[in-house]
Amino acid sequence: MNEDVFNTSIRKFLKQVGVTSQREIEKAVRDAVDAGRLKGNEKLPARMVLTIGEVALSFTIDGQIELG
């Protein structure tokens, strides 16, 4: 295994995940505020699950997103 290629590939994947996830969260929250389902001052529990079936990886990160 080439460690440099592996590390670069992981970083590219995580950057894509981060940017795409932020965009989707922002859209969903704005839509919910506009629809009146959220007031805009909530703290929302959030969970991210990373899975890679080929290596039997399932990793969960629980957190919170504060709206203000």
Rosetta silent file (secondary structure, phi, psi, omega in degrees, C-alpha in Angstrom):
SEQUENCE: MNEDVFNTSIRKFLKQVGVTSQREIEKAVRDAVDAGRLKGNEKLPARMVLTIGEVALSFTIDGQIELG
SCORE:     score description
SCORE:     0.000 S_00000001
   1 L     0.000  136.711  176.965    0.000    0.000    0.000 S_00000001
   2 L   -90.641  108.725 -175.420    1.270    3.464   -0.868 S_00000001
   3 H   -60.782  -37.406  179.916    0.792    5.535    2.302 S_00000001
   4 H   -65.803  -44.929  178.147    0.964    8.872    0.468 S_00000001
   5 H   -63.701  -44.132  179.506   -1.729    7.887   -2.029 S_00000001
   6 H   -59.278  -50.084 -178.564   -3.851    6.434    0.763 S_00000001
   7 H   -62.572  -43.546  179.153   -3.552    9.552    2.936 S_00000001
   8 H   -63.135  -40.989  179.888   -4.295   11.899    0.025 S_00000001
   9 H   -64.425  -42.412  177.391   -7.326    9.852   -0.960 S_00000001
  10 H   -61.820  -45.499 -178.855   -8.712    9.911    2.589 S_00000001
  11 H   -61.988  -41.462  177.572   -8.213   13.680    2.799 S_00000001
  12 H   -62.484  -44.606  179.446  -10.018   14.248   -0.524 S_00000001
  13 H   -61.465  -46.837 -178.093  -12.912   12.073    0.609 S_00000001
  14 H   -66.492  -33.819  176.053  -13.201   13.834    3.970 S_00000001
  15 H   -64.726  -44.432  177.959  -13.082   17.262    2.318 S_00000001
  16 H   -61.459  -43.413  178.384  -15.929   16.236    0.005 S_00000001
  17 H   -60.925  -46.694 -177.440  -17.891   14.878    2.969 S_00000001
  18 H   -62.912  -49.273 -177.816  -17.349   18.061    4.978 S_00000001
  19 H   -65.368  -46.910 -178.742  -18.294   20.512    2.238 S_00000001
  20 H   -65.897  -42.146  179.448  -21.291   18.516    1.033 S_00000001
  21 H   -62.713  -43.968  179.703  -22.555   17.831    4.561 S_00000001
  22 H   -61.161  -44.207  179.170  -22.350   21.496    5.541 S_00000001
  23 H   -60.070  -45.048 -178.362  -24.280   22.527    2.433 S_00000001
  24 H   -67.935  -40.016  177.794  -27.011   19.949    3.075 S_00000001
  25 H   -63.930  -46.592  179.835  -27.328   20.856    6.767 S_00000001
  26 H   -59.153  -44.158  179.711  -27.569   24.571    5.982 S_00000001
  27 H   -63.926  -47.095 -178.239  -30.258   23.970    3.363 S_00000001
  28 H   -62.685  -41.711 -179.539  -32.306   21.666    5.583 S_00000001
  29 H   -67.960  -45.210  178.877  -32.156   24.050    8.555 S_00000001
  30 H   -60.475  -43.372  177.928  -33.049   27.107    6.460 S_00000001
  31 H   -60.775  -41.701 -179.895  -35.961   25.232    4.884 S_00000001
  32 H   -67.254  -38.146  177.156  -37.200   24.153    8.337 S_00000001
  33 H   -66.447  -46.193  179.748  -36.952   27.726    9.679 S_00000001
  34 H   -61.531  -34.194 -179.456  -38.760   29.096    6.614 S_00000001
  35 L   -83.927   -5.618  179.121  -41.501   26.470    7.010 S_00000001
  36 L    84.526    7.728  178.813  -41.911   27.268   10.704 S_00000001
  37 L   -79.079  -21.518  175.220  -40.728   23.853   11.911 S_00000001
  38 L  -128.482  150.579  177.312  -37.804   25.496   13.698 S_00000001
  39 L   -88.397  -27.414  179.693  -37.584   28.867   15.430 S_00000001
  40 L   107.339    4.903  178.927  -33.902   29.342   14.728 S_00000001
  41 L  -124.266   13.489 -176.547  -32.566   29.187   18.266 S_00000001
  42 L   -77.526  165.333  166.855  -32.565   25.422   18.800 S_00000001
  43 E  -113.142  117.339 -174.014  -29.735   23.027   19.531 S_00000001
  44 E  -102.904  124.119  174.185  -30.125   20.102   17.151 S_00000001
  45 E   -67.675  140.339 -178.774  -28.693   16.678   17.933 S_00000001
  46 E  -135.015  151.938  178.814  -26.765   15.356   14.950 S_00000001
  47 E  -140.984  134.470  175.327  -25.206   12.035   14.040 S_00000001
  48 E  -119.433  130.674  179.011  -22.756   11.128   11.310 S_00000001
  49 E  -119.340  124.604  177.410  -22.172    7.483   10.430 S_00000001
  50 E  -106.636  126.399  177.621  -19.166    6.427    8.379 S_00000001
  51 E  -130.495  139.765  170.864  -19.229    2.972    6.873 S_00000001
  52 E  -135.052  101.006 -173.552  -16.777    1.105    4.689 S_00000001
  53 H   -59.781  -37.792 -175.874  -18.167   -2.352    4.071 S_00000001
  54 H   -62.511  -24.199  179.961  -14.977   -3.877    2.655 S_00000001
  55 H  -118.668   15.096  177.760  -13.161   -3.440    5.980 S_00000001
  56 L    55.508   40.727  178.240  -16.194   -3.836    8.262 S_00000001
  57 E   -97.117  127.727  169.688  -15.933   -0.238    9.478 S_00000001
  58 E  -139.770  113.038 -173.583  -18.929    1.439   11.043 S_00000001
  59 E  -128.734  127.908 -177.062  -18.069    4.553   13.019 S_00000001
  60 E  -115.550  136.253  174.976  -20.603    6.953   14.549 S_00000001
  61 E  -120.311  121.560  176.258  -20.038   10.517   15.690 S_00000001
  62 E  -102.802  140.400  179.335  -22.733   12.170   17.794 S_00000001
  63 E  -156.271 -163.452 -177.697  -22.792   15.924   18.233 S_00000001
  64 E  -143.705  140.055  177.195  -24.929   18.997   18.396 S_00000001
  65 E  -115.061  118.982 -177.477  -25.559   21.876   16.014 S_00000001
  66 E   -97.473  129.445 -177.920  -26.496   25.133   17.707 S_00000001
  67 L   -90.269  -20.461  176.548  -28.571   27.592   15.709 S_00000001
  68 L   136.739    0.000    0.000  -28.153   30.571   17.951 S_00000001
